[in-house]
């Protein structure tokens, strides 16, 4: 029997406890609530032990799994505590208040090797499984239109959790998570995947005087041209149905969320074919919807897995990302979205791999020692996410951050500046900044963009400053003269270029030397084991060819390479859909940029040698970059803790000269 503890004593906790009695392989051991009296009453009703507080319950060795049924704002802390105690966790939706908290929960579950699952009951019910089957069979060949809603009228006082901002009130988090998850599931099934995230969202809503969404609506657009209109409400009843149509046939789900639980456990879905003939598919269940969920959770544990195939952690994380986007589009924010107001960094909740630490190296012209890996600052979804990612990288010895005037529409500089000031680490880190990107790649723009970046970064100087692009219509001396002025004024320390050709780079160096000035100290072009066939983006340059490499070695120019891991080219294809790697370049990009016989042979050799050394191929590809004979500080664009730690694993990979030559096709 699986021994459960219930955290929370409200109505949904009671429904769970009732359903637990119908499970043949689970039993309730204990309960903890917000008050001793409530916990005592709950324990008496369901014949289990009560505990004075949550901590006490979670320390009980007899309890193997916990059900978190408290208000949204406590889901993160209680789930984290349970996972750290080695308990498997079934957490009520929404799993957290935002996607950054979800990312950290997932990281903790994996590091502690325990099951974490969000309690989306409808996803494990036979009705939903049948919906998925029909979608695969009949709705995979063309885009669909989806309508999904979940709303009710809540007549509650201002302190109730549904309308109280301090308790995570609002319709999007409470019930909007259902139509969001259903729409993503439908679009994913069409593509042969368990879910598909939207590429665009348009949103509107009606807010309370406290800034809580009473009603919200969003249009989702997916990469396969499917669209969804989703809505949520806590101040009026909605249809609470799901309609899927491709213009010729349709599928209508009358009770998508509770699946007939309160209708004698009976429900139906109606499929209308191309001839307009309707087929009603009826369901009558002996087990309740909670019991289906409990048994699914128990079966996962019996099979010694730590993730559900029906409610995956990647799905929950993706759902939170788009719930974040939805509510922020209508200006709904919670205190949990502001990392500067947290007592501790979110990082402190997560275990760090102690055996990894980024080594340091010297960069000519800079008095600081800098880390061999550089974190890119263009992949952070919001300030909360940025703080967590920066804290995590810093904890491993990461001391260089790559930002740019155009990154994230200027948010990159703002996020990094806010983090450095809040953490008091400006003197400990080096900033690689960039400006003058096309179409504003001209000498006149450099100073104004730099000054704006410095203001956002809340600093007086950039340790390294690179021109983000080159403009062949302008002589190199005009660019160099401006950079020299900024350097003389102390606004930048080391000057460099990004995406410059070898000829232009040499011309700039020659001009600086003739003036008796220090030339470019760094270049930030693409450099990786895979060689670019065509630019990833217009105006991009690589320094991977032999002439460029020879120049870098002979002159010991420091390289800060972007796409140093080939933008996923060295990932196993099955990993593109996994929750471990968020980055997923399109097939078109992979083929256009990296698809060549030589690159596929390099990829094959990389996988072969990686298997031999017991590491990931993508780690070996990064190790190749780190082992060059010129100073090299690869940029990594990780979006979660796992991706950062995976990149750090490259630091432990040893490659000799023969390995490097063989990987680069110089030897058979």
HUFEN-V721438 format. One record per residue. RES is the residue in one small letter. PHI is phi as a letter, one per 20 degrees, with the letter a starting at -180 (999 if undefined). NEAR is the number of other C-alpha atoms within 12 Angstrom. D_CENTER is the distance of its C-alpha to the mean C-alpha in whole Angstrom. Layout:
RES_PHI_NEAR_D_CENTER, RES_PHI_NEAR_D_CENTER
This chain:
x_999_21_35, x_e_27_32, x_e_29_32, x_d_39_30, x_c_48_30, x_d_52_29, x_d_51_28, x_p_42_29, x_c_37_32, x_f_25_32, x_f_15_32, x_f_23_29, x_f_36_30, x_f_31_34, x_f_26_33, x_f_42_31, x_f_39_33, x_f_26_36, x_f_28_34, x_f_35_33, x_f_26_37, x_e_23_37, x_e_30_35, x_e_20_37, x_c_23_35, x_c_33_33, x_b_34_35, x_e_40_35, x_d_35_35, x_b_42_35, x_b_51_33, x_c_42_32, x_c_36_32, x_f_25_32, x_b_20_36, x_f_20_38, x_f_18_40, x_f_25_38, x_f_33_37, x_f_25_40, x_f_22_41, x_f_35_38, x_f_30_39, x_f_18_43, x_f_19_42, x_d_28_39, x_l_19_42, x_b_26_39, x_f_29_39, x_d_35_37, x_c_32_36, x_f_23_36, x_b_25_33, x_f_36_29, x_g_23_29, x_f_23_33, x_f_36_31, x_f_38_28, x_e_24_31, x_f_27_33, x_f_19_33, x_f_22_34, x_e_32_31, x_d_34_29, x_c_42_26, x_c_55_25, x_d_51_25, x_e_50_23, x_c_40_25, x_e_37_25, x_g_39_24, x_g_36_20, x_f_33_20, x_d_31_21, x_g_38_19, x_f_40_16, x_f_33_19, x_f_41_21, x_f_48_19, x_g_43_18, x_f_31_22, x_f_41_22, x_f_41_20, x_f_31_21, x_e_30_25, x_n_29_24, x_e_40_24, x_f_46_22, x_c_50_21, x_d_52_21, x_d_48_19, x_g_40_20, x_f_42_18, x_f_45_16, x_g_50_15, x_b_46_14, x_e_46_15, x_b_46_11, x_f_39_7, x_f_42_8, x_f_44_11, x_f_43_9, x_g_43_7, x_f_43_10, x_f_49_12, x_f_45_11, x_f_40_11, x_f_40_15, x_f_35_16, x_f_30_15, x_f_26_17, x_e_26_20, x_l_23_20, x_c_34_20, x_f_44_19, x_c_50_17, x_b_50_17, x_e_47_17, x_e_42_20, x_e_42_20, x_g_37_24, x_f_37_24, x_f_39_22, x_d_35_24, x_f_39_28, x_g_34_30, x_f_36_30, x_f_37_26, x_f_24_27, x_f_26_30, x_g_38_28, x_f_36_25, x_f_20_29, x_f_29_30, x_f_34_27, x_f_23_27, x_e_15_31, x_c_27_32, x_c_35_29, x_d_27_27, x_d_19_29, x_b_22_29, x_f_29_26, x_c_37_26, x_d_32_27, x_c_38_25, x_c_37_26, x_b_42_25, x_b_42_26, x_b_40_26, x_a_34_28, x_b_25_31, x_e_18_34, x_d_22_33, x_e_16_36, x_c_15_35, x_e_10_36, x_f_19_34, x_e_15_33, x_f_18_31, x_g_27_28, x_f_34_27, x_c_34_28, x_e_27_28, x_f_31_25, x_f_24_25, x_d_26_24, x_m_38_21, x_f_40_24, x_p_48_23, x_f_47_23, x_f_54_20, x_f_53_18, x_f_43_21, x_c_40_22, x_f_44_20, x_f_49_17, x_f_41_20, x_f_45_21, x_f_53_17, x_f_49_16, x_f_46_20, x_f_44_19, x_f_43_16, x_f_41_18, x_f_47_21, x_f_42_19, x_f_31_18, x_g_31_21, x_g_33_23, x_e_28_21, x_m_21_21, x_c_26_18, x_f_35_17, x_a_35_15, x_b_36_14, x_f_41_12, x_f_34_14, x_d_22_14, x_b_21_16, x_b_29_17, x_d_25_21, x_c_31_21, x_b_26_24, x_a_31_25, x_c_28_28, x_d_27_28, x_e_25_30, x_f_14_32, x_e_22_29, x_n_25_26, x_d_36_25, x_f_42_25, x_e_40_28, x_b_41_27, x_b_44_24, x_c_38_24, x_b_37_21, x_d_32_22, x_d_38_19, x_c_29_19, x_d_29_18, x_f_21_18, x_e_27_21, x_m_24_23, x_f_37_23, x_c_35_23, x_c_41_22, x_d_35_24, x_d_46_23, x_b_48_24, x_b_43_24, x_b_39_27, x_c_36_29, x_c_26_32, x_b_21_33, x_f_20_33, x_d_25_31, x_f_24_32, x_l_29_29, x_c_34_30, x_c_38_28, x_c_35_29, x_c_44_28, x_b_32_30, x_d_28_31, x_n_20_34, x_d_21_36, x_c_28_35, x_b_32_33, x_c_42_32, x_d_34_32, x_d_39_31, x_f_33_33, x_c_31_31, x_f_43_28, x_e_37_26, x_d_34_29, x_l_40_31, x_m_30_34, x_g_29_34, x_d_17_36, x_c_17_39, x_l_16_40, x_l_25_37, x_d_26_38, x_b_30_36, x_b_31_36, x_c_33_34, x_d_31_36, x_d_30_36, x_d_26_38, x_e_23_38, x_f_17_39, x_e_12_43, x_m_14_42, x_e_14_43, x_e_16_41, x_c_19_40, x_e_18_39, x_d_23_38, x_d_22_38, x_c_28_37, x_c_21_39, x_d_23_37, x_f_19_39, x_e_27_36, x_f_34_34, x_f_41_30, x_f_40_29, x_f_33_31, x_g_36_29, x_f_37_26, x_f_45_28, x_f_32_29, x_f_35_26, x_f_45_24, x_f_36_28, x_f_25_28, x_f_27_24, x_f_30_26, x_f_18_29, x_e_14_28, x_m_15_26, x_d_22_22, x_c_33_19, x_b_34_17, x_f_36_19, x_e_27_19, x_e_31_19, x_c_38_17, x_f_34_14, x_f_39_11, x_f_40_9, x_f_42_11, x_f_49_11, x_f_41_7, x_f_37_7, x_f_43_11, x_f_37_10, x_g_40_7, x_e_40_11, x_f_49_13, x_g_38_12, x_f_35_13, x_g_38_16, x_f_44_17, x_f_29_17, x_f_24_19, x_d_28_21, x_m_24_21, x_d_37_20, x_c_31_19, x_c_31_19, x_f_20_20, x_f_35_17, x_e_32_15, x_d_28_17, x_f_31_17, x_f_24_20, x_e_16_22, x_f_18_20, x_f_14_23, x_c_19_21, x_f_30_18, x_g_36_15, x_g_34_15, x_f_20_18, x_e_30_17, x_d_35_16, x_f_27_18, x_d_28_18, x_f_23_20, x_f_14_23, x_e_14_24, x_d_22_22, x_b_27_23, x_f_34_22, x_f_23_26, x_d_24_28, x_b_23_30, x_e_18_32, x_d_30_32, x_g_25_35, x_n_23_36, x_c_24_33, x_f_17_35, x_e_23_31, x_e_24_30, x_c_36_26, x_f_36_24, x_f_39_24, x_d_45_20, x_c_44_19, x_e_51_15, x_f_41_14, x_d_44_14, x_d_35_13, x_d_29_9, x_e_33_8, x_f_31_8, x_a_35_11, x_f_34_13, x_g_38_12, x_f_40_9, x_f_44_11, x_g_41_13, x_f_42_11, x_f_46_10, x_f_47_14, x_g_37_15, x_f_36_14, x_f_41_15, x_f_36_18, x_f_27_19, x_e_34_19, x_n_32_22, x_f_40_19, x_c_38_22, x_c_44_21, x_c_48_19, x_e_45_19, x_c_46_19, x_a_41_21, x_g_42_23, x_e_30_21, x_g_26_17, x_l_22_15, x_l_19_19, x_n_29_20, x_f_27_17, x_g_39_16, x_f_42_20, x_f_33_20, x_f_42_16, x_f_52_18, x_f_37_21, x_f_30_20, x_f_36_19, x_f_31_22, x_f_21_24, x_f_25_23, x_e_22_23, x_m_16_26, x_d_24_25, x_g_27_26, x_f_21_29, x_e_22_27, x_c_37_24, x_d_40_25, x_d_45_23, x_e_50_23, x_d_53_24, x_b_49_25, x_b_45_26, x_m_34_29, x_e_32_27, x_g_25_28, x_e_15_30, x_d_21_31, x_e_32_32, x_b_31_35, x_g_32_37, x_f_18_37, x_e_25_33, x_g_37_32, x_f_31_34, x_f_19_33, x_f_29_29, x_f_42_29, x_f_25_31, x_f_28_28, x_f_39_26, x_f_34_28, x_f_23_28, x_f_29_24, x_f_35_24, x_l_26_27, x_b_32_28, x_d_24_32, x_b_33_31, x_d_42_28, x_f_41_29, x_c_46_28, x_c_47_28, x_d_45_28, x_f_44_29, x_f_42_26, x_b_38_28, x_d_40_32, x_c_28_35, x_f_21_37, x_e_13_40, x_d_17_40, x_g_18_42, x_f_32_40, x_f_29_42, x_f_25_41, x_f_41_37, x_f_38_39, x_f_28_41, x_f_29_38, x_f_41_36, x_f_32_39, x_f_20_40, x_f_29_37, x_f_30_37, x_f_17_41, x_e_15_39, x_n_19_37, x_f_29_34, x_c_37_32, x_d_35_33, x_d_39_32, x_e_48_32, x_b_43_31, x_c_48_30, x_c_45_27, x_m_41_27, x_d_33_31, x_f_30_34, x_f_29_36, x_f_19_39, x_f_29_38, x_f_38_36, x_f_25_40, x_f_23_41, x_f_35_39, x_f_32_40, x_f_20_44, x_f_24_44, x_f_27_43, x_f_16_45, x_f_14_48, x_f_15_47, x_m_11_47, x_d_23_44, x_f_26_41, x_e_35_39, x_f_44_35, x_e_37_34, x_b_41_30, x_c_49_29, x_c_48_25, x_d_45_26, x_f_44_24, x_b_42_25, x_b_47_24, x_f_47_26, x_e_44_25, x_e_40_27, x_f_35_26, x_f_25_29, x_b_22_28, x_f_23_26, x_f_27_22, x_c_20_23, x_g_15_26, x_n_23_28, x_f_30_26, x_c_36_28, x_d_38_28, x_c_43_30, x_e_34_30, x_f_23_33, x_f_16_36, x_f_15_38, x_f_29_35, x_f_29_34, x_f_18_38, x_f_25_38, x_f_32_35, x_f_20_37, x_f_14_40, x_d_21_39, x_l_22_36, x_f_37_34, x_f_40_30, x_d_47_28, x_d_47_24, x_f_43_23, x_e_41_20, x_l_44_18, x_f_45_20, x_d_41_18, x_m_47_19, x_l_37_16, x_n_41_15, x_f_42_19, x_d_40_20, x_e_35_17, x_f_22_19, x_g_20_19, x_f_14_18, x_f_21_15, x_f_22_13, x_e_28_13, x_e_27_12, x_f_31_9, x_f_30_9, x_c_30_8, x_f_29_6, x_f_26_9, x_b_28_12, x_f_25_15, x_f_19_17, x_g_16_20, x_f_13_22, x_f_21_21, x_g_28_21, x_f_25_25, x_f_20_26, x_e_30_24, x_d_34_24, x_f_24_27, x_b_19_30, x_g_15_32, x_f_20_32, x_f_29_28, x_f_24_28, x_f_24_31, x_f_37_29, x_f_37_26, x_f_28_28, x_f_30_30, x_f_40_26, x_f_27_26, x_f_23_29, x_f_29_29, x_f_32_26, x_f_16_27, x_f_15_30, x_e_20_29, x_m_19_26, x_c_27_23, x_f_33_20, x_f_38_21, x_f_45_18, x_f_42_20, x_f_45_23, x_f_50_22, x_f_48_21, x_f_40_24, x_g_42_26, x_f_45_25, x_f_43_26, x_e_29_29, x_f_33_31, x_e_22_34, x_c_28_33, x_g_33_31, x_b_42_27, x_c_49_24, x_f_46_21, x_e_41_18, x_d_45_14, x_d_38_11, x_f_39_9, x_d_39_5, x_b_41_5, x_f_44_9, x_f_34_10, x_f_33_10, x_f_41_12, x_f_41_14, x_f_33_14, x_f_44_16, x_f_42_18, x_f_32_19, x_f_38_21, x_f_33_23, x_e_26_25, x_e_30_26, x_d_25_30, x_c_27_31, x_e_16_35, x_f_16_36, x_f_17_37, x_g_29_33, x_f_30_32, x_f_20_35, x_f_23_35, x_f_35_31, x_e_31_32, x_m_23_35, x_e_15_38, x_c_13_39, x_f_13_39
